[in-house]
Amino acid sequence: VRILVVSIRMLRFWLVILFLLGVTASSLATHNRAGEITYRHLSGLTYEVTITTCTKTSVTADRPFLHINWGDAAPGANLDSLERASIQFVSGQDAQINIYVGVHTYGGPGIYNLYVEDPNRNEGVLNIPNSVDQIFCITSQLIISPQAGINNSVVLLNPAKEQACLQRRWIHNPGAYDPDGDILVYSLVQC
């Protein structure tokens, strides 16, 4: 009988621990909704990069800093931590727009894939299986070419802060324009 009592106590202990871990994990996750990386040529090989994210406000997960990979070294070799420059709360939508800004000088012409990765998207995204456990990644490609001249990214005037509704069509117009006058082409890519 004594062995059974100890086993039941141990079982209760581990159930409480698992419950607390589950509550903690769910309260720290499910915050990323949308994001973009834009860049602006400053001079020579120096660019100002802006990361914009839309996150859920009512969760404990918050990112006062984000890590960016500038795309000019081995993956993970040149991560910089960018401090949040501003935050805007979206009225009535349980959302906030976060802005991070950094400046980087590249070593020469080339194609650079800038990216940011952050754990956990919003939970329950139907077209992303187990969305809460999927890494949220935003990326932008910078091409530095003497033949092409100065290159700035597309500017998106409308951040993706609207909430999509279940079983209803959701349309978002990012209001994109290119300050360099480049032609914009939209295409679907694999999720």
Backbone as CSV, one residue per row, in Angstrom:
resi,resn,N_x,N_y,N_z,CA_x,CA_y,CA_z,C_x,C_y,C_z
1,VAL,0.834,-1.192,0.000,0.000,0.000,0.000,0.876,1.251,0.000
2,ARG,1.978,1.221,0.746,2.873,2.372,0.820,3.466,2.703,-0.547
3,ILE,3.847,1.709,-1.317,4.405,1.935,-2.656,3.374,2.609,-3.542
4,LEU,2.122,2.212,-3.461,1.055,2.800,-4.249,0.854,4.262,-3.883
5,VAL,0.916,4.617,-2.598,0.753,5.995,-2.153,1.877,6.861,-2.702
6,VAL,3.110,6.371,-2.652,4.240,7.116,-3.184,4.075,7.307,-4.685
7,SER,3.653,6.284,-5.383,3.466,6.373,-6.829,2.384,7.381,-7.183
8,ILE,1.290,7.404,-6.426,0.221,8.365,-6.692,0.716,9.782,-6.419
9,ARG,1.497,9.968,-5.346,2.078,11.296,-5.064,3.012,11.731,-6.187
10,MET,3.859,10.820,-6.656,4.775,11.146,-7.762,3.992,11.477,-9.023
11,LEU,2.946,10.713,-9.299,2.112,10.964,-10.461,1.481,12.352,-10.366
12,ARG,0.932,12.695,-9.213,0.348,14.023,-9.021,1.408,15.117,-9.208
13,PHE,2.586,14.911,-8.644,3.677,15.875,-8.767,3.996,16.136,-10.245
14,TRP,4.195,15.079,-11.018,4.557,15.227,-12.427,3.406,15.813,-13.244
15,LEU,2.177,15.492,-12.901,1.040,16.096,-13.595,0.992,17.607,-13.347
16,VAL,1.245,18.019,-12.115,1.278,19.457,-11.800,2.410,20.140,-12.563
17,ILE,3.587,19.516,-12.588,4.730,20.088,-13.319,4.400,20.218,-14.801
18,LEU,3.855,19.172,-15.411,3.499,19.216,-16.831,2.441,20.279,-17.100
19,PHE,1.468,20.398,-16.204,0.438,21.426,-16.361,1.068,22.820,-16.323
20,LEU,1.945,23.070,-15.367,2.588,24.383,-15.253,3.465,24.682,-16.461
21,LEU,4.176,23.686,-16.954,4.985,23.884,-18.155,4.104,24.212,-19.350
22,GLY,2.988,23.538,-19.465,2.056,23.803,-20.564,1.479,25.200,-20.494
23,VAL,1.099,25.641,-19.296,0.569,26.991,-19.119,1.642,28.021,-19.449
24,THR,2.860,27.801,-18.972,3.954,28.731,-19.244,4.258,28.795,-20.733
25,ALA,4.351,27.645,-21.388,4.668,27.633,-22.824,3.584,28.337,-23.618
26,SER,2.313,28.116,-23.271,1.250,28.751,-24.042,1.185,30.252,-23.782
27,SER,1.573,30.703,-22.591,1.520,32.131,-22.310,2.696,32.878,-22.941
28,LEU,3.772,32.183,-23.245,4.927,32.837,-23.860,4.877,32.809,-25.374
29,ALA,3.999,32.026,-25.946,3.988,31.817,-27.387,2.850,32.589,-28.042
30,THR,2.578,32.226,-29.263,1.439,32.700,-30.049,1.388,34.220,-30.174
31,HIS,2.459,34.848,-30.540,2.449,36.301,-30.599,2.693,36.876,-31.987
32,ASN,3.380,36.179,-32.872,3.720,36.738,-34.184,2.559,36.629,-35.158
33,ARG,2.203,37.760,-35.761,1.111,37.797,-36.736,1.607,38.108,-38.142
34,ALA,2.469,39.096,-38.289,2.931,39.503,-39.619,4.243,40.266,-39.465
35,GLY,4.960,40.425,-40.563,6.206,41.180,-40.500,6.785,41.453,-41.869
36,GLU,7.741,42.362,-41.896,8.433,42.708,-43.143,9.802,43.287,-42.822
37,ILE,10.704,43.162,-43.774,12.025,43.788,-43.681,12.157,44.708,-44.888
38,THR,12.445,45.966,-44.623,12.688,46.917,-45.710,14.075,47.523,-45.509
39,TYR,14.636,48.054,-46.590,15.962,48.669,-46.492,16.022,49.915,-47.357
40,ARG,16.938,50.798,-46.939,17.129,52.076,-47.618,18.619,52.332,-47.762
41,HIS,19.059,52.664,-48.964,20.470,52.958,-49.214,20.840,54.276,-48.541
42,LEU,21.937,54.257,-47.782,22.419,55.487,-47.149,23.574,56.090,-47.935
43,SER,24.626,55.285,-48.131,25.772,55.740,-48.923,26.696,54.551,-49.162
44,GLY,27.379,54.555,-50.281,28.329,53.478,-50.577,27.690,52.114,-50.444
45,LEU,28.204,51.313,-49.505,27.685,49.970,-49.260,26.901,49.893,-47.942
46,THR,26.455,51.044,-47.453,25.762,51.118,-46.164,24.256,51.280,-46.368
47,TYR,23.512,50.459,-45.619,22.054,50.444,-45.726,21.421,50.539,-44.344
48,GLU,20.300,51.236,-44.284,19.479,51.244,-43.079,18.376,50.204,-43.285
49,VAL,18.234,49.306,-42.327,17.254,48.226,-42.412,16.202,48.429,-41.336
50,THR,14.942,48.293,-41.741,13.824,48.416,-40.801,13.052,47.100,-40.778
51,ILE,12.866,46.562,-39.585,12.053,45.367,-39.394,10.753,45.837,-38.742
52,THR,9.644,45.467,-39.347,8.336,45.801,-38.804,7.614,44.498,-38.511
53,THR,7.140,44.330,-37.282,6.367,43.144,-36.938,5.028,43.569,-36.344
54,CYS,4.029,42.734,-36.553,2.736,42.897,-35.906,2.576,41.706,-34.977
55,THR,2.402,41.976,-33.700,2.316,40.908,-32.699,1.064,41.071,-31.858
56,LYS,0.684,39.980,-31.216,-0.463,39.972,-30.323,-0.056,40.635,-29.009
57,THR,-0.852,41.565,-28.537,-0.517,42.335,-27.339,-0.824,41.590,-26.047
58,SER,-1.866,40.757,-26.032,-2.357,40.177,-24.778,-1.567,38.968,-24.290
59,VAL,-0.460,38.624,-24.913,0.363,37.518,-24.429,1.615,38.076,-23.765
60,THR,2.275,37.252,-22.957,3.455,37.732,-22.236,4.690,37.801,-23.120
61,ALA,4.661,37.103,-24.259,5.815,37.151,-25.163,5.922,38.553,-25.744
62,ASP,7.083,39.141,-25.613,7.338,40.462,-26.166,8.797,40.495,-26.585
63,ARG,9.104,41.240,-27.606,10.473,41.286,-28.109,11.006,42.716,-28.113
64,PRO,11.639,43.144,-27.019,12.282,44.459,-27.038,13.488,44.471,-27.978
65,PHE,14.012,43.273,-28.310,15.120,43.129,-29.250,14.773,42.015,-30.234
66,LEU,15.245,42.139,-31.470,15.150,41.070,-32.464,16.536,40.844,-33.055
67,HIS,16.820,39.606,-33.400,18.098,39.278,-34.029,17.914,39.249,-35.540
68,ILE,18.819,39.906,-36.254,18.783,39.906,-37.711,20.060,39.267,-38.248
69,ASN,19.899,38.489,-39.297,21.050,37.982,-40.039,21.145,38.844,-41.291
70,TRP,22.270,39.518,-41.469,22.454,40.465,-42.562,22.668,39.790,-43.903
71,GLY,22.943,38.480,-43.905,23.076,37.751,-45.161,24.452,37.784,-45.787
72,ASP,25.457,38.295,-45.080,26.783,38.382,-45.695,27.824,37.505,-45.004
73,ALA,27.384,36.487,-44.296,28.302,35.524,-43.677,27.570,34.205,-43.513
74,ALA,28.241,33.233,-42.961,27.619,31.938,-42.717,26.398,32.116,-41.821
75,PRO,25.349,31.282,-42.004,24.152,31.422,-41.174,24.489,31.457,-39.682
76,GLY,23.938,32.454,-39.011,24.147,32.594,-37.576,25.452,33.277,-37.199
77,ALA,26.338,33.490,-38.182,27.656,34.042,-37.866,27.616,35.540,-37.641
78,ASN,26.634,36.224,-38.228,26.629,37.674,-38.082,25.267,38.187,-37.621
79,LEU,24.776,37.585,-36.556,23.523,38.057,-35.985,23.770,39.333,-35.195
80,ASP,22.933,40.312,-35.442,22.948,41.530,-34.643,21.634,41.597,-33.889
81,SER,21.673,42.159,-32.724,20.475,42.342,-31.932,20.034,43.792,-32.092
82,LEU,18.857,43.978,-32.671,18.345,45.325,-32.882,17.311,45.655,-31.807
83,GLU,17.456,46.815,-31.204,16.514,47.247,-30.176,15.271,47.836,-30.828
84,ARG,14.118,47.581,-30.213,12.870,48.133,-30.738,12.936,49.650,-30.647
85,ALA,12.698,50.322,-31.776,12.751,51.778,-31.827,11.413,52.403,-31.475
86,SER,10.317,51.709,-31.820,8.997,52.245,-31.486,7.974,51.124,-31.437
87,ILE,6.855,51.417,-30.790,5.753,50.473,-30.663,4.460,51.268,-30.809
88,GLN,3.534,50.734,-31.598,2.237,51.380,-31.799,1.153,50.348,-31.511
89,PHE,0.264,50.648,-30.578,-0.816,49.734,-30.242,-1.978,49.967,-31.201
90,VAL,-2.531,48.879,-31.735,-3.628,48.957,-32.692,-4.937,48.864,-31.920
91,SER,-5.698,49.907,-31.944,-6.934,50.005,-31.168,-7.935,48.925,-31.568
92,GLY,-8.445,48.217,-30.559,-9.500,47.234,-30.766,-9.093,45.944,-31.442
93,GLN,-7.802,45.696,-31.638,-7.385,44.494,-32.367,-6.416,43.608,-31.597
94,ASP,-6.137,43.888,-30.336,-5.197,43.072,-29.563,-3.896,42.883,-30.337
95,ALA,-3.407,43.974,-30.911,-2.207,43.909,-31.754,-1.346,45.142,-31.527
96,GLN,-0.075,44.974,-31.834,0.861,46.091,-31.782,1.821,45.994,-32.959
97,ILE,2.230,47.161,-33.445,3.216,47.253,-34.517,4.547,47.618,-33.858
98,ASN,5.574,46.783,-34.106,6.908,46.975,-33.524,7.876,47.355,-34.639
99,ILE,8.696,48.359,-34.399,9.669,48.816,-35.395,11.070,48.674,-34.806
100,TYR,11.960,48.021,-35.570,13.368,47.844,-35.202,14.194,48.401,-36.359
101,VAL,15.238,49.175,-36.044,16.051,49.800,-37.086,17.521,49.521,-36.823
102,GLY,18.251,49.196,-37.895,19.693,48.975,-37.793,20.393,49.438,-39.051
103,VAL,21.667,49.706,-38.933,22.491,50.129,-40.074,23.598,49.110,-40.248
104,HIS,23.857,48.728,-41.516,24.881,47.720,-41.796,25.638,48.110,-43.056
105,THR,26.949,47.906,-43.033,27.795,48.158,-44.205,28.272,46.821,-44.745
106,TYR,28.030,46.586,-46.017,28.426,45.346,-46.678,29.836,45.467,-47.244
107,GLY,30.473,44.320,-47.453,31.853,44.286,-47.918,32.028,44.522,-49.410
108,GLY,30.966,44.415,-50.169,31.056,44.600,-51.614,29.755,44.229,-52.284
109,PRO,29.721,44.312,-53.614,28.522,43.942,-54.356,28.165,42.475,-54.102
110,GLY,26.876,42.152,-54.231,26.428,40.777,-54.050,24.938,40.708,-53.824
111,ILE,24.469,39.487,-53.628,23.066,39.236,-53.312,23.014,38.801,-51.848
112,TYR,22.278,39.543,-51.039,22.236,39.309,-49.603,20.797,39.017,-49.173
113,ASN,20.611,37.900,-48.519,19.296,37.515,-48.001,19.236,37.827,-46.513
114,LEU,18.583,38.905,-46.179,18.422,39.316,-44.787,17.247,38.537,-44.208
115,TYR,17.369,38.082,-42.959,16.232,37.397,-42.359,16.224,37.511,-40.843
116,VAL,15.006,37.358,-40.323,14.738,37.364,-38.891,13.916,36.117,-38.595
117,GLU,14.282,35.390,-37.558,13.509,34.234,-37.116,13.125,34.436,-35.653
118,ASP,11.902,34.098,-35.334,11.417,34.231,-33.966,10.449,33.083,-33.705
119,PRO,10.582,32.396,-32.582,9.703,31.257,-32.312,8.232,31.662,-32.212
120,ASN,7.400,30.813,-32.688,5.964,30.815,-32.443,5.140,31.867,-33.185
121,ARG,4.358,31.348,-34.097,3.321,32.141,-34.760,2.069,32.111,-33.888
122,ASN,1.023,32.779,-34.352,-0.270,32.663,-33.681,-0.754,31.228,-33.745
123,GLU,-1.436,30.808,-32.722,-2.002,29.470,-32.672,-3.278,29.407,-33.514
124,GLY,-3.505,28.246,-34.148,-4.758,28.022,-34.861,-4.791,28.519,-36.289
125,VAL,-3.637,28.798,-36.910,-3.625,29.180,-38.319,-3.922,27.919,-39.127
126,LEU,-5.019,27.916,-39.857,-5.509,26.693,-40.489,-4.603,26.159,-41.588
127,ASN,-3.967,27.029,-42.359,-3.129,26.533,-43.456,-1.669,26.334,-43.058
128,ILE,-1.372,26.403,-41.772,-0.036,26.087,-41.260,-0.211,25.067,-40.144
129,PRO,0.001,23.781,-40.436,-0.184,22.753,-39.403,0.643,23.059,-38.148
130,ASN,-0.002,22.960,-36.995,0.647,23.198,-35.704,1.353,24.560,-35.701
131,SER,0.628,25.590,-36.137,1.229,26.913,-36.351,1.958,27.470,-35.138
132,VAL,1.480,27.190,-33.944,2.088,27.747,-32.739,3.527,27.267,-32.543
133,ASP,3.863,26.111,-33.107,5.221,25.574,-32.968,6.095,25.829,-34.190
134,GLN,5.601,26.614,-35.148,6.379,26.911,-36.356,7.143,28.218,-36.170
135,ILE,8.384,28.229,-36.609,9.205,29.443,-36.509,8.653,30.507,-37.444
136,PHE,8.517,31.710,-36.920,8.092,32.863,-37.696,9.342,33.435,-38.353
137,CYS,9.350,33.513,-39.669,10.530,33.987,-40.396,10.106,35.037,-41.414
138,ILE,10.808,36.158,-41.408,10.615,37.161,-42.452,11.953,37.386,-43.133
139,THR,11.892,37.627,-44.424,13.123,37.745,-45.191,12.982,38.809,-46.270
140,SER,14.097,39.331,-46.681,14.132,40.297,-47.768,15.470,40.122,-48.493
141,GLN,15.453,40.300,-49.799,16.687,40.133,-50.573,17.196,41.499,-51.024
142,LEU,18.460,41.757,-50.747,19.127,42.994,-51.138,20.151,42.653,-52.207
143,ILE,20.054,43.325,-53.344,21.027,43.131,-54.417,21.823,44.418,-54.555
144,ILE,23.128,44.294,-54.323,24.033,45.434,-54.498,24.821,45.179,-55.773
145,SER,24.595,46.036,-56.772,25.234,45.853,-58.076,25.629,47.208,-58.641
146,PRO,26.917,47.395,-58.986,27.322,48.665,-59.588,26.583,48.947,-60.897
147,GLN,26.258,47.897,-61.658,25.559,48.079,-62.927,24.114,48.541,-62.713
148,ALA,23.467,48.048,-61.667,22.061,48.383,-61.418,21.901,49.725,-60.706
149,GLY,22.935,50.171,-60.031,22.849,51.436,-59.300,22.276,51.253,-57.907
150,ILE,21.851,52.340,-57.318,21.329,52.333,-55.947,20.037,51.521,-55.896
151,ASN,19.902,50.723,-54.835,18.729,49.870,-54.695,18.117,50.042,-53.309
152,ASN,16.852,50.419,-53.292,16.067,50.483,-52.061,14.958,49.449,-52.161
153,SER,14.477,48.973,-51.035,13.410,47.972,-51.063,12.076,48.618,-51.381
154,VAL,11.135,47.774,-51.704,9.751,48.197,-51.850,9.281,48.728,-50.499
155,VAL,8.439,49.727,-50.510,7.868,50.279,-49.293,6.406,49.834,-49.232
156,LEU,6.013,49.259,-48.086,4.634,48.820,-47.884,3.934,49.841,-46.994
157,LEU,2.950,50.522,-47.539,2.280,51.595,-46.810,1.228,51.098,-45.830
158,ASN,0.718,49.884,-46.046,-0.332,49.337,-45.189,0.168,48.095,-44.470
159,PRO,0.498,48.190,-43.184,0.953,47.000,-42.466,-0.175,45.982,-42.321
160,ALA,0.186,44.714,-42.262,-0.795,43.627,-42.136,-1.251,43.511,-40.688
161,LYS,-2.126,44.414,-40.280,-2.588,44.403,-38.893,-4.053,44.016,-38.774
162,GLU,-4.759,43.912,-39.909,-6.159,43.523,-39.853,-6.271,42.067,-39.439
163,GLN,-7.385,41.717,-38.809,-7.582,40.340,-38.384,-8.409,39.597,-39.430
164,ALA,-7.908,38.448,-39.836,-8.661,37.597,-40.755,-9.764,36.897,-39.975
165,CYS,-10.824,36.532,-40.666,-11.964,35.870,-40.027,-12.117,34.462,-40.568
166,LEU,-12.479,33.553,-39.698,-12.687,32.162,-40.069,-13.873,32.045,-41.019
167,GLN,-13.695,31.260,-42.082,-14.740,30.988,-43.074,-15.159,32.225,-43.869
168,ARG,-14.329,33.256,-43.908,-14.626,34.451,-44.698,-13.370,34.866,-45.451
169,ARG,-13.568,35.379,-46.640,-12.439,35.825,-47.447,-11.750,36.998,-46.747
170,TRP,-10.410,36.970,-46.769,-9.622,38.045,-46.169,-8.748,38.638,-47.241
171,ILE,-8.816,39.930,-47.401,-8.034,40.618,-48.427,-7.153,41.652,-47.738
172,HIS,-5.903,41.688,-48.150,-4.991,42.705,-47.618,-4.253,43.335,-48.781
173,ASN,-4.332,44.639,-48.890,-3.581,45.374,-49.900,-2.416,46.047,-49.185
174,PRO,-1.179,45.605,-49.422,-0.044,46.186,-48.700,0.292,47.608,-49.136
175,GLY,-0.319,48.088,-50.217,-0.031,49.455,-50.670,1.426,49.621,-51.060
176,ALA,1.953,48.663,-51.817,3.384,48.644,-52.155,3.727,49.634,-53.266
177,TYR,4.859,50.278,-53.101,5.442,51.062,-54.187,6.955,50.966,-54.081
178,ASP,7.637,51.219,-55.192,9.095,51.140,-55.200,9.664,52.536,-55.407
179,PRO,10.430,53.045,-54.440,10.965,54.402,-54.554,11.968,54.559,-55.695
180,ASP,12.509,53.438,-56.209,13.460,53.505,-57.323,12.762,53.421,-58.676
181,GLY,11.439,53.214,-58.658,10.702,53.101,-59.911,10.744,51.715,-60.532
182,ASP,11.210,50.703,-59.797,11.229,49.334,-60.319,9.806,48.814,-60.478
183,ILE,9.616,47.872,-61.402,8.319,47.244,-61.625,8.067,46.226,-60.526
184,LEU,6.857,46.235,-59.979,6.492,45.298,-58.919,5.687,44.150,-59.519
185,VAL,6.045,42.927,-59.121,5.350,41.734,-59.569,4.945,40.944,-58.330
186,TYR,3.688,40.518,-58.271,3.196,39.730,-57.147,3.077,38.278,-57.581
187,SER,3.492,37.370,-56.719,3.346,35.939,-57.013,3.214,35.171,-55.704
188,LEU,2.513,34.046,-55.780,2.379,33.189,-54.605,3.614,32.326,-54.470
189,VAL,4.042,32.103,-53.252,5.172,31.228,-52.979,4.722,30.152,-52.015
190,GLN,5.453,29.068,-51.978,5.109,27.977,-51.064,5.254,28.446,-49.629
191,CYS,4.284,28.107,-48.805,4.289,28.500,-47.408,5.414,27.793,-46.674
